[in-house]
C-alpha cells in the first residue's frame, strides 16, 4: 500500500505537505523504468482568511488525496488553487478536489496552463497570471514566475516569503524515508535519482534549466518545495546547483560510460579489451551491456551520461544496420543527453563493415565529438587498433 504523508513543515506562514509515495508505478510517462518509485507532493498554505492549495497528485490517488486534505482543512474552506503545472501527475486530483470544495474557487495558472486545464478537464474559469506578477492572498504576497519548458510550456513556480513551490522544478525519483534534506546520507543516496529524473524528464529542454536558474537567482530562496521527492529546507541552493550541473554536463574526473550490445560475444571481447585498457590508464568505466542475459534500463544509462568525461559505444551489425537496442539507446541519448563530450565507437561485423556509416549518420548532427570509429570483423580482434583508440581518448582528455 502506498504510504501517505502529511505534516506541517512551516509555522509562518502555516504550510502543510501532502505526499503520496507511488510504489506501484513501473514506467514513468509510460517509458522510463523507475523501480525506485516516485512521490507526488502537494502543499496547503493556511492564512488568516484564505486557504491556498498548491498542486495535487495523480488521479489514481484522488480518494486518498481528499481524505488526507480533509484532515488538515475542510475542503469547503479552500479559497484558491495554484496549478504550477498541469501535467496529470500533479493535476489529476483537481476534478475530485473541486467536487469536494463544492463552490467556486479561484484557480490560478499560467496562460498556457489555462488552455491545458480546459483541454484536460473542461475547466474554463481560471485566473491567468503573468511572469513576475504578484498577487495578495490572505495578507501574504504570492509571486508567480514563468519557467516554460521545465518541462512543459505551461510551467511556472510560486514564491512566498522565501519559499519556492517548484512543482517539477526540483523534483527527483525515489521514495525517501524522510521528508526533507536534513539527513546527509539520505541526500547522497537521493541525488543520483534526481539526476535520472532531470535527464529523462527535462533533458530534452536542459538549456531551459540554465535559463530558469538564471531567472530564479534574483530570488532569495530559503526553501524549495518540489512536486516530487525531498523538500529542501536546509540547503535549497545545493539542489539548484545540482540541476545546473546536470544541465551543463559537468564531468567527474576519470568517469567513462561504456554501452554496448553483444549477441554472440564478439562485441563483448572487443569491449573487455577496451575496458581493461581504460582501467590501466586510470579511468573508471561504468559499463552497460545488452545481451541475451542482460538488458539495462535506458533510464539508468541516461543517468550516467551527464557527469561522464567520455562515452564509448560498442555496436554489433544487425541486418546491415545498428543493433535495434543500441539504435534506440543512441536515439534517446541524442535526445535527452546530448553534450559536448568525446566519443569512441567500436563496431563488429560479419561480412561487411557498416558501423561508421550507420552510427555515424545518427551521431553526425550531435554535440558529441567523435574521435574514432574502429571496425572489427568477427573474432579477428585487432588489439593494437583498440589500444590506439583508447590512447586517443586519453590524449583528448588530458
C-alpha positions as CSV (number, residue, x, y, z in Angstrom):
1,X,0.0,0.0,0.0
2,X,1.3,3.4,-1.0
3,X,2.5,5.5,2.0
4,X,0.8,8.8,2.6
5,X,2.5,11.6,4.5
6,X,1.1,14.9,5.9
7,X,3.0,17.2,8.1
8,X,3.2,20.9,9.0
9,X,6.6,22.0,7.6
10,X,6.4,25.7,8.3
11,X,4.6,27.7,11.0
12,X,4.7,31.2,9.5
13,X,3.2,31.0,7.0
14,X,1.5,27.8,8.0
15,X,2.3,25.3,5.3
16,X,1.5,21.6,5.2
17,X,2.9,19.0,2.8
18,X,0.6,16.3,1.4
19,X,2.8,13.5,-0.1
20,X,2.0,10.1,-1.5
21,X,4.6,7.5,-2.3
22,X,3.7,5.8,-5.6
23,X,5.3,2.4,-5.2
24,X,3.1,0.8,-7.8
25,X,4.4,2.7,-10.8
26,X,6.9,0.9,-13.1
27,X,7.4,3.2,-16.0
28,X,7.2,7.0,-15.5
29,X,5.5,8.6,-18.5
30,X,5.0,5.0,-19.7
31,X,8.6,4.8,-20.8
32,X,11.2,5.4,-18.0
33,X,11.7,2.4,-15.8
34,X,11.7,3.6,-12.2
35,X,11.8,0.6,-9.8
36,X,12.6,3.1,-7.1
37,X,9.2,4.8,-7.4
38,X,8.2,8.4,-7.2
39,X,6.3,10.6,-4.8
40,X,3.7,13.3,-5.6
41,X,3.8,16.4,-3.4
42,X,1.1,19.0,-2.9
43,X,1.0,21.8,-0.4
44,X,-1.6,23.7,1.6
45,X,-1.0,27.2,2.8
46,X,-3.3,28.3,5.7
47,X,-3.6,32.0,6.1
48,X,-5.9,34.3,8.1
49,X,-8.8,34.4,5.7
50,X,-7.6,32.1,2.9
51,X,-6.5,28.5,2.3
52,X,-4.4,28.0,-0.7
53,X,-3.9,24.6,-2.2
54,X,-0.8,24.3,-4.4
55,X,-0.7,21.5,-7.0
56,X,-2.0,18.0,-6.4
57,X,-1.5,14.3,-7.1
58,X,-2.1,11.7,-9.8
59,X,-5.7,10.7,-10.4
60,X,-5.1,7.2,-9.1
61,X,-4.9,8.6,-5.6
62,X,-7.8,11.0,-5.8
63,X,-9.8,9.4,-2.9
64,X,-6.7,9.3,-0.7
65,X,-5.9,12.9,-1.6
66,X,-9.3,14.2,-0.5
67,X,-9.2,12.1,2.7
68,X,-5.8,13.5,3.8
69,X,-6.7,17.0,2.7
70,X,-9.8,16.8,4.8
71,X,-7.8,16.0,7.9
72,X,-6.0,19.4,7.6
73,X,-8.8,21.6,6.4
74,X,-12.5,21.3,5.4
75,X,-12.2,21.4,1.6
76,X,-15.1,23.8,1.5
77,X,-12.8,26.3,3.2
78,X,-10.2,26.3,0.4
79,X,-10.3,29.6,-1.4
80,X,-7.5,29.3,-4.0
81,X,-5.8,26.6,-6.0
82,X,-2.5,27.3,-7.7
83,X,-1.7,25.0,-10.6
84,X,2.0,25.4,-11.3
85,X,2.0,22.7,-13.9
86,X,-1.0,20.9,-15.5
87,X,0.6,17.5,-16.2
88,X,-1.8,14.9,-14.8
89,X,0.7,13.6,-12.2
90,X,0.2,17.0,-10.5
91,X,-3.3,17.9,-11.6
92,X,-5.1,14.6,-11.7
93,X,-6.8,15.1,-8.4
94,X,-8.1,18.6,-9.4
95,X,-11.6,17.4,-10.5
96,X,-12.2,15.5,-7.3
97,X,-10.9,18.5,-5.3
98,X,-13.3,20.9,-7.0
99,X,-16.1,18.5,-6.3
100,X,-15.2,18.3,-2.6
101,X,-14.9,22.0,-2.4
102,X,-18.4,22.3,-3.8
103,X,-18.3,26.1,-4.7
104,X,-16.5,28.5,-6.9
105,X,-12.8,28.7,-6.0
106,X,-10.1,30.8,-7.7
107,X,-7.8,28.7,-9.8
108,X,-4.5,30.3,-10.7
109,X,-2.3,29.2,-13.6
110,X,-0.2,30.5,-16.5
111,X,-1.8,31.4,-19.8
112,X,-0.8,28.1,-21.3
113,X,-1.9,26.3,-18.2
114,X,-5.4,27.7,-18.6
115,X,-5.5,26.3,-22.1
116,X,-4.4,22.9,-20.9
117,X,-6.9,22.9,-17.9
118,X,-9.7,23.4,-20.3
119,X,-8.4,20.7,-22.6
120,X,-7.8,18.2,-19.9
121,X,-10.7,18.8,-17.5
122,X,-13.1,21.3,-19.2
123,X,-12.1,23.9,-16.6
124,X,-12.6,27.4,-18.1
125,X,-12.7,29.8,-15.1
126,X,-9.0,30.3,-14.5
127,X,-7.2,33.4,-13.3
128,X,-4.1,33.8,-15.6
129,X,-1.0,35.3,-14.0
130,X,1.9,36.8,-15.9
131,X,5.6,36.4,-15.4
132,X,6.7,38.1,-12.2
133,X,3.1,39.0,-11.3
134,X,2.4,39.4,-7.6
135,X,-1.0,38.7,-6.0
136,X,-2.0,39.4,-2.4
137,X,-3.9,36.5,-0.8
138,X,-4.8,36.2,2.8
139,X,-2.5,39.1,3.7
140,X,0.5,37.5,2.0
141,X,2.2,38.3,-1.3
142,X,2.5,35.4,-3.8
143,X,4.8,35.9,-6.7
144,X,4.5,33.8,-9.9
145,X,7.5,33.2,-12.1
146,X,7.2,31.6,-15.6
147,X,9.6,28.7,-16.1
148,X,8.5,27.4,-19.5
149,X,9.8,24.0,-20.8
150,X,10.6,22.8,-17.3
151,X,9.3,20.7,-18.7
152,X,6.1,21.8,-20.4
153,X,5.3,25.2,-21.8
154,X,2.8,25.9,-19.0
155,X,5.2,25.5,-16.1
156,X,5.5,28.2,-13.5
157,X,6.8,28.4,-9.9
158,X,5.2,30.1,-7.0
159,X,7.2,32.2,-4.5
160,X,6.1,33.1,-1.0
161,X,8.2,34.6,1.8
162,X,11.4,33.0,0.6
163,X,9.7,29.7,-0.1
164,X,9.7,28.4,-3.7
165,X,7.0,25.9,-4.7
166,X,8.7,24.4,-7.7
167,X,6.4,21.5,-8.9
168,X,8.7,19.7,-11.4
169,X,11.5,22.2,-10.8
170,X,13.5,20.5,-8.1
171,X,11.9,17.0,-8.4
172,X,13.5,13.6,-8.3
173,X,12.7,9.9,-8.4
174,X,12.9,7.7,-5.3
175,X,10.7,7.4,-2.2
176,X,13.0,8.9,0.5
177,X,12.3,7.7,4.0
178,X,12.2,11.3,5.3
179,X,10.5,14.4,4.1
180,X,13.4,16.9,3.8
181,X,17.2,17.3,3.2
182,X,18.1,17.2,6.9
183,X,20.0,13.8,6.7
184,X,23.2,13.9,4.6
185,X,23.2,10.1,3.9
186,X,19.7,10.3,2.5
187,X,20.6,13.2,0.4
188,X,23.7,11.5,-1.0
189,X,21.6,8.4,-1.9
190,X,18.8,10.6,-3.4
191,X,20.8,12.9,-5.7
192,X,21.6,10.2,-8.4
193,X,17.8,9.7,-8.7
194,X,17.5,13.5,-9.1
195,X,20.0,13.2,-12.0
196,X,18.0,10.4,-13.5
197,X,14.8,12.5,-13.2
198,X,16.4,15.5,-14.8
199,X,17.8,13.7,-17.8
200,X,14.7,11.6,-18.5
201,X,12.1,14.3,-17.8
202,X,13.7,17.6,-18.6
203,X,16.8,16.5,-20.6
204,X,15.4,17.5,-24.0
205,X,15.0,21.0,-22.6
206,X,18.1,21.2,-20.5
207,X,19.1,24.6,-21.8
208,X,15.9,25.9,-20.2
209,X,17.2,24.7,-16.9
210,X,20.1,27.2,-17.2
211,X,17.7,30.0,-18.2
212,X,15.3,29.1,-15.4
213,X,18.2,29.1,-12.8
214,X,19.3,32.5,-14.0
215,X,15.8,33.9,-13.6
216,X,15.4,32.3,-10.1
217,X,18.8,33.6,-9.0
218,X,17.2,37.0,-8.3
219,X,15.0,35.5,-5.6
220,X,16.1,34.8,-2.1
221,X,15.2,31.1,-1.8
222,X,15.1,29.8,1.8
223,X,13.3,26.6,1.0
224,X,12.4,24.7,-2.2
225,X,9.2,22.6,-2.2
226,X,9.0,20.5,-5.3
227,X,6.2,18.3,-6.7
228,X,8.3,15.1,-6.4
229,X,10.8,13.8,-3.8
230,X,12.6,15.6,-0.9
231,X,11.8,19.1,0.2
232,X,14.8,21.3,0.6
233,X,14.9,23.4,3.8
234,X,18.5,23.0,4.9
235,X,20.2,23.9,1.6
236,X,17.9,24.6,-1.3
237,X,20.8,26.0,-3.3
238,X,22.5,22.6,-3.3
239,X,19.6,21.2,-5.3
240,X,19.6,24.2,-7.7
241,X,23.3,23.8,-8.2
242,X,22.8,20.1,-8.9
243,X,20.2,20.9,-11.6
244,X,22.6,23.4,-13.2
245,X,25.5,20.9,-13.1
246,X,23.4,18.2,-14.8
247,X,22.2,20.6,-17.4
248,X,25.8,21.6,-18.2
249,X,27.1,18.0,-18.1
250,X,29.8,18.8,-15.6
251,X,32.1,15.7,-15.8
252,X,33.5,13.7,-13.0
253,X,37.2,13.1,-13.5
254,X,38.0,9.8,-15.0
255,X,34.4,8.6,-15.4
256,X,33.8,6.9,-18.8
257,X,30.4,5.4,-19.6
258,X,30.6,2.3,-21.8
259,X,27.5,1.0,-23.6
260,X,27.4,-2.0,-25.9
261,X,25.4,-4.9,-27.2
262,X,26.8,-8.3,-27.8
263,X,24.7,-11.1,-29.4
264,X,27.3,-13.8,-29.6
265,X,30.3,-12.5,-27.7
266,X,32.3,-10.9,-30.5
267,X,31.5,-7.3,-29.4
268,X,32.0,-8.2,-25.8
269,X,35.5,-9.5,-26.5
270,X,36.4,-6.1,-28.0
271,X,34.8,-4.2,-25.2
272,X,36.5,-6.2,-22.5
273,X,39.8,-5.3,-24.0
274,X,38.8,-1.6,-24.3
275,X,37.6,-1.6,-20.6
276,X,40.8,-3.2,-19.4
277,X,42.8,-0.5,-21.3
278,X,40.6,2.2,-19.7
279,X,41.4,0.9,-16.2
280,X,45.1,0.6,-17.0
281,X,45.1,4.3,-17.9
282,X,43.4,5.4,-14.7
283,X,39.8,5.7,-15.9
284,X,36.7,4.5,-14.1
285,X,34.5,2.8,-16.6
286,X,30.7,2.5,-15.9
287,X,29.5,-0.4,-18.1
288,X,26.1,-1.2,-19.5
289,X,25.6,-4.3,-21.7
290,X,22.8,-5.6,-23.8
291,X,23.0,-9.4,-24.3
292,X,20.8,-12.5,-24.3
293,X,21.0,-12.4,-20.5
294,X,21.1,-8.6,-19.7
295,X,19.0,-5.6,-20.7
296,X,19.7,-2.5,-18.7
297,X,17.1,0.2,-18.3
298,X,17.6,3.1,-20.7
299,X,16.7,5.5,-17.7
300,X,19.7,4.1,-15.8
301,X,22.0,4.5,-18.8
302,X,20.9,8.1,-19.2
303,X,21.6,8.8,-15.5
304,X,25.3,8.2,-16.1
305,X,25.8,10.4,-19.1
306,X,25.9,13.9,-17.7
307,X,28.9,13.5,-15.4
308,X,30.9,11.3,-17.7
309,X,34.1,12.6,-19.2
310,X,33.5,10.5,-22.3
311,X,31.3,7.8,-23.8
312,X,32.2,4.6,-25.6
313,X,29.8,2.6,-27.7
314,X,30.2,-0.9,-28.9
315,X,27.8,-1.9,-31.6
316,X,27.1,-5.1,-33.5
317,X,25.9,-5.2,-37.1
318,X,22.3,-6.3,-37.4
319,X,20.7,-6.6,-40.9
320,X,23.4,-4.2,-42.2
321,X,22.3,-1.7,-39.6
322,X,22.9,-1.0,-35.9
323,X,21.6,-3.5,-33.4
324,X,18.0,-2.3,-32.6
325,X,18.6,-1.9,-28.9
326,X,21.7,0.2,-29.5
327,X,19.9,2.3,-32.1
328,X,17.1,3.0,-29.6
329,X,19.7,3.8,-26.9
330,X,21.6,6.1,-29.1
331,X,18.5,8.0,-30.2
332,X,17.5,8.5,-26.5
333,X,21.0,9.7,-25.6
334,X,21.0,12.1,-28.5
335,X,17.5,13.4,-27.5
336,X,18.0,13.6,-23.7
337,X,21.7,13.8,-23.0
338,X,23.4,15.5,-26.0
339,X,26.6,17.0,-24.5
340,X,29.9,18.2,-25.9
341,X,31.8,15.0,-24.8
342,X,34.3,12.9,-26.7
343,X,33.0,9.5,-28.1
344,X,34.6,6.3,-29.3
345,X,32.7,3.8,-31.4
346,X,33.7,0.2,-31.8
347,X,31.8,-1.9,-34.4
348,X,31.8,-5.6,-35.1
349,X,30.5,-7.0,-38.4
350,X,30.3,-10.4,-40.1
351,X,30.5,-9.8,-43.9
352,X,30.7,-6.0,-44.4
353,X,31.6,-3.0,-42.2
354,X,28.8,-0.6,-41.6
355,X,29.1,1.0,-38.2
356,X,30.8,4.1,-39.3
357,X,28.1,4.7,-41.9
358,X,25.1,3.8,-39.6
359,X,26.2,5.1,-36.2
360,X,28.0,8.0,-37.9
361,X,24.8,9.0,-39.6
362,X,23.0,9.1,-36.2
363,X,25.8,11.0,-34.4
364,X,26.9,13.5,-37.0
365,X,24.5,16.2,-36.1
366,X,25.0,15.9,-32.3
367,X,27.3,17.9,-30.0
368,X,29.4,14.8,-29.4
369,X,33.0,14.8,-30.7
370,X,33.5,11.5,-32.5
371,X,37.2,10.7,-32.1
372,X,37.2,7.4,-34.0
373,X,35.3,4.5,-35.5
374,X,37.0,1.2,-35.0
375,X,35.6,-1.6,-37.2
376,X,36.4,-5.2,-36.5
377,X,35.4,-8.4,-38.4
378,X,34.0,-11.1,-36.2
379,X,36.6,-12.6,-33.9
380,X,39.5,-11.1,-35.7
381,X,40.2,-8.7,-32.8
382,X,43.0,-6.2,-33.5
383,X,44.2,-5.3,-30.1
384,X,46.5,-2.6,-31.5
385,X,43.6,-0.7,-33.0
386,X,41.6,-0.9,-29.8
387,X,44.6,0.4,-27.8
388,X,45.2,3.2,-30.2
389,X,41.5,4.3,-29.8
390,X,41.8,4.3,-26.0
391,X,45.1,6.2,-26.2
392,X,43.5,8.8,-28.4
393,X,40.7,9.3,-25.9
394,X,43.2,9.7,-23.1
395,X,45.1,12.3,-25.0
396,X,41.8,14.1,-25.7
397,X,41.0,14.3,-22.0
398,X,44.5,15.4,-20.8
